[in-house]
């Protein structure tokens, strides 16, 4: 039986020629048979990929063999199949979209806490646990008693600093899915005068792998075909509610109306009742997609050629 893995990672390290490295990286990924989304920027690389165990191990060795990325920390989860349909390797200005272009996490960032250390500190009276993710993520799952922010995108994080001023006298423990957002969020908090800032190294995913996910309530929103992932194997609870009926539900779906495409928890019963839509209007929309019970709509491959954009014309 073929075993698959999902690998989540990032590394802040200068890349002098991102486009040349993108081409090399893309061709290597195709040769190994991995699929996923990889971002390459002048400040580093960030990706989530899936593949057979052999392919993923070879891919991780490839990244570690480059001195620039030798310290990359990989979060590896087992899965029963590919979590992606295609391989996308793109050059972007940043490896995570933010408004903090001036911050270099290789020069200054919050103190990294291993999952065990985070678990030991998180419930202290002098500590505030801060979720730096977006609304749709922390509404699905978050650490017990964590402070959450009303943001639709991470680039809005600096706008919330005034709301966090009340916690300046405490230790701030930041966390996100895999750790990447915390690198800049914790650095920005330090820049704004917060004296003691930490970050969960490896994020929620690593905490689940190493500490069983204790006290992470709900499920973790992930950026692959799973949409959400189970994290807590110790004391799991459901904190999200069905967008349609309001009953507890940890089943995240996309609205079947592609014009809406709203991403919300919708229970199985309402999913079938609404034919995959989040509202009556969406259910009756002429472009509504056929609903198969999953609430996940993969893009059509339409003769997709994985090598078509691997090498760009100079």
C-alpha positions in Angstrom: 0.0 0.0 0.0 1.4 3.4 -1.0 1.8 5.8 1.9 1.6 9.6 1.4 2.7 12.6 3.4 1.8 16.3 3.6 4.8 18.5 4.3 4.5 22.1 5.5 7.5 24.3 5.8 9.0 27.8 5.4 12.5 29.3 5.6 13.5 33.0 5.8 16.8 33.2 3.8 17.9 35.6 1.1 17.4 34.4 -2.5 19.3 36.5 -5.0 17.6 35.3 -8.1 14.1 34.0 -7.2 13.0 33.4 -10.8 16.1 31.1 -11.5 15.5 29.2 -8.3 11.8 28.9 -9.0 12.6 27.2 -12.3 15.1 24.8 -10.6 12.7 24.1 -7.8 9.7 23.5 -10.1 11.6 21.0 -12.2 12.9 19.1 -9.2 9.4 18.9 -7.8 8.1 17.5 -11.0 10.9 15.0 -11.2 10.1 13.7 -7.7 6.3 13.6 -8.3 5.3 16.0 -5.6 2.3 18.3 -5.8 1.4 21.5 -3.9 1.9 25.2 -3.6 5.3 26.7 -3.2 6.1 30.4 -2.9 9.6 31.8 -3.6 10.5 35.3 -2.8 13.7 37.4 -2.2 13.2 36.8 1.5 12.9 32.9 1.4 10.5 30.1 0.6 7.2 28.7 1.9 5.3 25.7 0.8 2.9 22.9 1.5 3.3 19.8 -0.7 2.1 16.2 -0.8 3.5 13.0 -2.3 4.6 9.5 -1.5 6.7 9.1 1.6 9.7 8.4 -0.6 9.1 11.5 -2.8 8.6 13.8 0.2 11.7 12.5 2.0 13.7 13.1 -1.2 12.2 16.6 -1.5 13.1 17.5 2.1 16.6 16.3 1.5 16.8 18.5 -1.6 15.9 21.6 0.4 18.2 20.8 3.2 21.1 20.2 0.8 21.0 23.9 -0.1 23.1 25.8 2.6 20.6 28.6 2.5 17.8 26.3 3.7 19.7 23.8 5.8 17.8 24.8 9.0 14.3 24.5 7.5 11.9 22.8 9.9 9.4 20.5 8.3 6.0 19.5 9.7 5.2 16.1 8.3 1.8 14.5 8.5 0.6 11.1 7.1 -2.3 11.1 4.6 -4.0 8.5 2.4 -3.5 10.3 -0.9 -2.2 13.5 -2.5 -3.6 16.6 -0.9 -3.2 18.6 -4.1 -4.0 18.2 -7.8 -1.1 20.2 -9.2 2.3 21.6 -8.5 2.4 25.4 -8.4 5.8 27.2 -7.8 5.4 30.9 -7.9 7.6 34.0 -7.3 6.1 36.6 -5.1 7.3 39.7 -3.2 6.9 37.9 0.2 6.5 34.3 1.3 3.5 35.4 3.4 1.5 38.4 2.4 1.9 41.2 5.0 2.3 44.9 5.3 5.5 44.4 7.3 8.0 44.6 4.4 10.7 46.3 6.6 10.9 43.4 9.0 13.6 40.7 8.6 12.9 37.8 10.9 16.5 36.6 10.5 17.6 39.7 12.3 15.0 40.0 15.0 11.9 38.0 16.0 10.2 36.6 19.0 11.8 33.8 21.1 10.9 30.4 19.6 9.2 28.0 22.0 9.2 24.3 21.3 5.7 22.8 21.6 6.4 21.3 25.1 7.6 24.7 26.4 4.6 26.5 24.9 2.3 23.9 26.6 4.0 24.6 29.9 3.8 28.4 29.6 0.4 29.0 28.0 -1.8 28.9 31.1 0.4 31.1 33.4 -1.2 34.2 34.8 1.5 36.4 33.4 1.0 35.1 29.8 -1.3 36.0 27.0 -1.7 33.6 24.1 -2.3 35.5 20.8 -3.7 34.0 17.6 -2.3 36.0 14.7 -4.5 34.2 12.0 -7.5 35.4 10.2 -11.2 35.2 11.2 -12.1 32.1 9.1 -9.2 30.3 10.7 -9.7 31.0 14.4 -13.4 30.6 14.1 -12.8 27.0 13.1 -10.3 26.3 15.9 -8.0 28.1 18.4 -6.2 27.5 21.7 -8.3 27.7 24.8 -8.5 31.2 26.2 -6.5 32.6 23.3 -6.9 36.3 22.2 -8.1 36.5 18.6 -8.1 39.4 16.2 -10.9 40.5 13.9 -8.9 40.4 10.6 -9.7 39.1 7.2 -6.0 38.9 6.1 -2.7 38.9 7.9 -1.7 42.3 6.4 -4.3 43.8 8.7 -2.3 42.7 11.8 -0.6 46.1 12.4 -3.9 47.8 12.6 -4.8 45.8 15.7 -1.8 46.9 17.8 -3.7 49.4 19.8 -6.1 46.7 20.9 -3.2 44.7 22.2 -1.7 47.6 24.3 -3.5 46.3 27.4 -1.3 43.2 27.4 2.1 45.0 27.3 2.8 44.0 30.9 2.5 40.3 30.1 4.4 37.7 28.1 2.9 37.4 24.7 2.9 33.9 23.1 2.0 34.1 19.5 0.9 31.2 17.3 -0.4 30.4 13.8 -0.8 27.3 11.6 2.9 26.5 10.8 4.8 29.4 12.4 5.4 31.6 9.4 3.1 34.5 10.3 4.5 34.6 13.9 8.0 35.4 12.6 6.9 38.8 11.4 4.0 39.3 13.9 6.3 38.7 16.9 9.0 40.9 15.4 6.5 43.7 14.9 5.3 43.4 18.5 8.8 43.8 19.8 9.3 46.8 17.5 6.1 48.3 19.0 7.5 48.1 22.5 6.1 44.8 23.8 9.0 43.7 26.0 8.7 39.9 26.0 7.3 38.1 22.9 7.5 34.4 22.1 6.2 32.3 19.2 5.1 28.6 19.0 7.8 27.0 16.9 6.2 25.0 14.1 2.8 26.3 14.9 -0.4 24.4 15.6 0.6 21.6 13.3 3.8 20.8 15.2 2.1 21.2 18.5 -0.4 18.6 17.5 2.3 16.2 16.3 4.5 16.6 19.4 2.1 17.4 22.2 -1.2 15.7 21.0 -2.8 19.1 20.5 -4.0 19.4 24.1 -6.3 22.5 24.6 -6.5 23.4 21.0 -10.2 23.7 20.6 -11.9 22.8 17.3 -10.0 22.0 14.1 -7.1 23.6 12.3 -7.8 25.3 9.0 -5.2 24.2 6.5 -4.3 25.3 3.0 -4.6 22.0 1.2 -7.3 19.6 0.0 -8.2 18.6 3.5 -9.5 22.2 4.3 -9.4 21.3 8.1 -7.2 19.0 10.1 -7.7 17.2 13.4 -5.1 18.5 15.9 -6.3 17.6 19.4 -6.1 14.0 20.4 -6.3 14.7 24.1 -9.4 16.8 24.9 -11.0 17.7 21.6 -14.1 19.9 21.3 -16.0 21.5 18.5 -16.3 25.3 18.7 -17.5 26.2 15.2 -21.2 26.4 14.3 -23.1 25.6 11.1 -23.5 28.8 9.1 -27.0 27.8 8.1 -28.7 26.3 11.2 -26.3 27.3 14.0 -25.7 23.8 15.4 -22.1 22.7 16.3 -20.2 21.7 13.2 -16.6 21.4 12.3 -17.3 20.6 8.6 -15.8 23.4 6.5 -17.1 23.8 3.0 -17.1 26.2 0.1 -20.4 27.6 -1.0 -21.5 25.8 -4.2 -22.1 29.2 -5.8 -18.7 30.1 -7.3 -19.6 33.8 -7.4 -20.0 33.6 -3.6 -17.5 30.8 -2.8 -18.0 31.6 0.9 -15.9 29.4 3.2 -18.0 28.5 6.2 -18.8 25.5 8.5 -21.9 23.9 7.2 -23.2 20.7 8.8 -23.9 17.6 6.6 -27.7 17.9 6.9 -27.7 21.5 5.8 -25.2 20.8 3.1 -27.6 18.4 1.5 -30.6 20.6 2.3 -29.0 23.6 0.7 -27.4 21.6 -2.1 -24.0 22.9 -1.0 -25.0 26.5 -0.9 -24.7 28.9 2.0 -28.1 30.7 1.3 -31.3 30.4 -0.7 -29.9 33.0 -3.1 -26.8 30.9 -3.7 -28.8 27.7 -4.0 -30.8 29.3 -6.8 -27.9 30.9 -8.6 -27.6 29.8 -12.2 -23.9 29.1 -11.9 -24.1 26.9 -8.8 -21.8 23.9 -9.0 -23.1 20.3 -8.5 -22.8 19.3 -4.9 -21.3 15.9 -4.1 -21.4 16.1 -0.3 -17.8 17.2 0.2 -18.1 21.0 -0.3 -14.7 21.0 -2.0 -14.5 22.0 -5.6 -11.1 21.3 -7.2 -10.3 23.3 -10.3 -10.7 21.5 -13.6 -7.4 20.2 -14.9 -8.4 20.9 -18.5 -5.4 19.2 -20.1 -3.0 20.6 -17.5 0.6 20.1 -18.6 2.8 20.2 -15.5 5.9 21.2 -17.6 4.2 24.0 -19.4 5.2 26.8 -17.0 8.2 25.1 -15.4 10.6 26.8 -17.7 9.8 30.4 -18.6 10.9 32.1 -21.8 13.8 34.5 -21.3 
